[in-house]
Amino acid sequence: MFIANFCFRNTLISEVTEWESNNMWPFSCVGFEKDSPCIPEFTDHSPEELRTAAYEAMQSGNMQPYIQQAETLINEYKQKRSQVKNMTMTLKQKL
């Protein structure tokens, strides 16, 4: 079991590192396998969802809430990827 967990963590860290280095869509979910559920707290935000929110903000004449939401999302995902690459015991147990 220890070896499986160790391999899983290394694979996950490798996936996140590749995700960042290849400039992949930053707001994607990450799962263990193709049809498995996403890792907790990594939900998928599609470009269409963000585009729709931006369009609605433009229509309302107030882009500031959208900009703040996008910046918050960027920071959250950077932090989540960093946590995966530097796993604490709590995160290991959660996964």
QUIPEPE-V453347 format. One record per residue. PHI is phi as a letter, one per 20 degrees, with the letter a starting at -180 (NA if undefined). Layout:
phi = <PHI & PHI>
//
This chain:
phi = <NA & g & f & f & f & f & f & f & f & f & f & f & f & f & f & f & f & f & g & f & f & e & l & f & g & f & d & e & e & c & c & f & b & g & d & e & f & f & f & g & m & e & e & e & c & f & g & f & f & f & f & f & f & f & f & f & f & f & f & f & n & c & e & g & f & f & g & f & f & f & f & f & f & g & f & f & f & f & f & f & f & f & f & f & f & c & f & e & f & f & f & g & f & f & f>
//
